[in-house]
């Protein structure tokens, strides 16, 4: 399971880095500051940092719990963004990322259940 978890974590880390990059680009395109706290980009970054610190513990249950917590926080930020009045092209990016984060969160929860 450790190999599966490590592979999954690396995949999600790369995905979230790409998501953050895409969102920063969208924010800049709208004339905003992508480094502002409270944004989806900020939530993704904080989640990644939190997960990195938990990974060093080596406790798979803690790692999955932190991933779930982080995805939950990110999903809330995506929900906020989806309720905002954003241009259609930005909404498409946000909706796609939201759906992928939700899918990842479901996969993480499934892994947590299998580990019990």
C-alpha positions as CSV (number, residue, x, y, z in Angstrom):
1,X,0.0,0.0,0.0
2,X,2.9,2.3,0.7
3,X,3.9,2.3,-3.0
4,X,0.4,2.9,-4.1
5,X,0.0,5.7,-1.7
6,X,3.3,7.3,-2.7
7,X,2.4,7.1,-6.4
8,X,-1.0,8.6,-5.7
9,X,0.4,11.3,-3.6
10,X,3.0,12.2,-6.3
11,X,0.2,12.3,-9.0
12,X,-1.9,14.6,-6.9
13,X,1.0,16.8,-6.0
14,X,1.8,17.3,-9.7
15,X,-1.9,17.8,-10.5
16,X,-2.3,20.4,-7.7
17,X,0.8,22.3,-8.8
18,X,-0.7,22.5,-12.3
19,X,-4.0,23.6,-10.9
20,X,-2.4,26.4,-8.9
21,X,-0.5,27.5,-12.0
22,X,-3.6,27.5,-14.1
23,X,-5.5,29.5,-11.5
24,X,-2.7,32.0,-11.0
25,X,-2.8,32.6,-14.8
26,X,-6.6,33.1,-14.7
27,X,-6.3,35.6,-11.8
28,X,-3.6,37.5,-13.6
29,X,-5.8,37.6,-16.7
30,X,-8.5,39.2,-14.7
31,X,-6.1,41.8,-13.3
32,X,-5.9,40.3,-9.8
33,X,-3.1,39.3,-7.4
34,X,-2.9,35.4,-7.4
35,X,-0.9,35.4,-4.1
36,X,-3.7,36.9,-2.1
37,X,-4.6,34.7,0.9
38,X,-8.0,33.0,1.0
39,X,-7.9,32.2,-2.7
40,X,-8.2,28.7,-4.2
41,X,-4.6,28.9,-5.2
42,X,-3.6,29.8,-1.7
43,X,-5.7,26.9,-0.3
44,X,-4.0,24.4,-2.7
45,X,-0.6,25.7,-1.7
46,X,-1.3,25.5,2.0
47,X,-2.7,22.0,1.6
48,X,0.4,20.8,-0.3
49,X,2.7,22.2,2.5
50,X,0.5,20.6,5.2
51,X,0.6,17.2,3.4
52,X,4.3,17.4,2.9
53,X,4.8,17.8,6.7
54,X,2.5,14.8,7.4
55,X,4.2,12.6,4.8
56,X,7.5,12.7,6.8
57,X,5.7,10.9,9.7
58,X,5.2,7.9,7.5
59,X,1.7,7.2,9.0
60,X,-0.5,6.3,6.0
61,X,-3.7,6.9,7.9
62,X,-2.5,10.4,8.9
63,X,-1.4,11.1,5.3
64,X,-4.8,10.1,3.9
65,X,-6.6,12.1,6.6
66,X,-4.6,15.2,5.8
67,X,-5.2,14.8,2.1
68,X,-8.9,14.5,2.7
69,X,-8.9,17.5,5.0
70,X,-7.0,19.5,2.4
71,X,-9.2,18.5,-0.5
72,X,-12.2,19.4,1.6
73,X,-10.8,22.9,2.2
74,X,-10.0,23.2,-1.5
75,X,-13.4,22.0,-2.5
76,X,-15.0,24.7,-0.3
77,X,-12.9,27.4,-2.1
78,X,-13.9,26.0,-5.5
79,X,-17.6,26.0,-4.4
80,X,-17.2,29.7,-3.5
81,X,-15.6,30.4,-6.9
82,X,-18.4,28.6,-8.7
83,X,-20.9,30.9,-7.0
84,X,-19.1,34.0,-8.1
85,X,-19.7,36.0,-11.2
86,X,-16.7,34.9,-13.3
87,X,-16.2,34.9,-17.1
88,X,-17.3,31.7,-18.7
89,X,-13.7,30.6,-19.6
90,X,-12.6,31.0,-16.0
91,X,-15.7,29.1,-14.8
92,X,-14.8,26.2,-17.1
93,X,-11.3,26.0,-15.5
94,X,-12.7,26.2,-12.0
95,X,-15.4,23.6,-12.7
96,X,-13.0,21.1,-14.2
97,X,-10.6,21.5,-11.3
98,X,-13.4,21.2,-8.8
99,X,-14.6,18.0,-10.3
100,X,-11.1,16.5,-10.3
101,X,-10.5,17.5,-6.7
102,X,-13.9,15.9,-5.8
103,X,-12.8,12.7,-7.6
104,X,-9.5,12.6,-5.9
105,X,-11.2,13.1,-2.5
106,X,-13.5,10.2,-3.2
107,X,-10.5,8.0,-4.1
108,X,-8.7,9.1,-0.9
109,X,-11.8,8.2,1.2
110,X,-12.0,4.8,-0.5
111,X,-8.3,4.2,0.3
112,X,-9.0,5.2,3.9
113,X,-11.8,2.7,4.1
114,X,-9.7,-0.1,2.7
115,X,-7.0,0.6,5.3
116,X,-9.4,0.1,8.2
